[in-house]
């Protein structure tokens, strides 16, 4: 798996998420201020609800923008080759009989990117799995809460 290609795909995916959040925020804000959403009674809260939705979407857009900015600023470090599971590592593990791929980043945890026929999940240091993996080399094992013993198969 090409780490640079993965990283570029991750950035582009986050940009698409940002664009969707910005557009959703704009749509909700337009609806909130539209004449049709004007309250017809004290119990009619459509406009208020739309304004809350707009604010939530704007907050989400801000988070996506900050994640993109952070990843871009750390690009050089994240793309360095790794021999251990650490920040910037693109790696595969055998998790109880199934092979899974991960990218260790400071942000965008939980984001899933399709690469080379596999799903690559972004994990951050806040992830319980990251705590088990941090510092491991290829061939080293770690336990899951279920008791299954898992192994690091490959690191880039």
Residue, then its C-alpha position, 0 to 999 in steps of 0.5 A: x500500500x502506498x502511504x503517500x497515495x493513502x495520505x492524499x486520499x485521506x486529505x481529499x476525503x476530509x475535504x469532501x466531508x468539509x464541503x458537505x458540512x459547509x453546504x449542509x450548514x448553509x442549507x440549514x441557515x437559509x431554511x432557518x431564515x426563510x419566510x416559510x420557516x417562520x413560527x406560526x405559533x409558540x409551539x412551532x420551532x422549525x426555524x429554531x431547530x434549523x438554526x441549531x442544525x446550521x450551528x452544528x454543521x458549521x461546528x463540524x465543518x470547523x473540525x474537518x478544516x482543523x483536521x485537514x490543516x493539522x494533517x497538512x502541517x504534519x505531512x512530512x513527518x507522517x509520510x516518513x517510513x516507520x519500523x514501529x507503530x507510531x504517529x504516521x505508521x500505515x500498518x496491517x494487523x491480524x486481529x483474531x484471524x482477519x487482516x485489518x489496516x490502520x493509519x496512526x494520525x493525530x486527528x480524523x480518528x475513525x475515518x475509513x478509507x478504501x485502498x487497494x481493496x482494503x478498508x484502512x481505519x485512521x486511529x489516534x492516540x485516544x483509541x484503546x487499540x492505539x494504546x495496545x499497538x504503540x511501539x510494536x514492531x512487525x511480528x510482535x503480538x498484543x492482546x485484545x480485551x476478548x483475550x485473542x492474541x493479535x499480531x502486527x503484520x506490516x508497517x510503512 
